[in-house]
Amino acid sequence: MLSRDITALAQADAMRRDFVANVSHEIRTPLTVLAGFVETMQSLPLTEPERAKYLELMAAQSARMQTLVNDLLLLSRLEGSPLPGVNEVVDLGALMAQCENEARGLSELLHPDDARPQRLYFDAPPPFELTGAASELRSAVSNLINNAVRYTPAGGTIDVHWERLPDGGARLSVTDTGPGIAPEHVPRLGERFYRVDRSRSRESGGTGLGLAITKHVAQRHGGELQVSSQLGKGSTFALVFPPPRVRPLPAGAAAVSALAAAA
Ligand code: ADP
């Protein structure tokens, strides 16, 4: 008699089924709304303002599907491509400047003319660089910062901070004064489509894949995603990179970075 343990295979199969069901569900909702509007526009005489309003709603639904498909493609690229090498150097100054611009834009978009705008604090560029895939790291970092902006209410604070660790590694932390996350949810963050607050996620354009992408990118770089949170107080999401991925800046760049920090 030959016996074989197929637990892992069965688990993988169940995961695949869940994933397909989740993707279909995520796409079906905006598609149903979109189809409904198309039908309305085809069958009812509409005034110009009504037409404009429906088209705007349709555009929002198709944008949602586009974001979802982009995130899915990014995840599948991450799974299928070789691990990032240690020869490509990532300019953290440029990367952080891009993420900061994006986050400030998003914050203004979500809180237009708010009497209590969010306060965003970004450290000066760190005096070290990382090796790895720049585009992947940009997605990972911007997901964490954009989440902090999306989930933190008006008047809240978001702090973005790089530090060198005693073992020679590096850590990026994004701390917010948002709603926080109850302890039972924390271990499941990073699972595809796992959301704590479904409606807030959808309202602010979330796909439920951001942290899955971020966790994947961290692991591909030999690092990890850490989450600590207190309900009602806020959260800290951190990316930790191991020493082989961290290099001091070349002398000239280090001087520029020191000047930027002093300014
Ligand atoms: P989404 O697109 O839904 O934001 P993510 O994978 O980026 O998906 O995040 C998963 C879930 O984790 C979110 O739906 C939200 O409930 C929770 N979450 C993520 N970041 C924060 C945060 N900074 N504060 C509170 N909850 C958060």
Residues whose N, C-alpha, C, O or C-beta is under 5 A from the ligand:
A	BS01	ADP	N147 A148 Y151 G178 G180 Y194 R195 V196 D197 S201 G206 T207 G208 L209 G210 L211 A212 S235
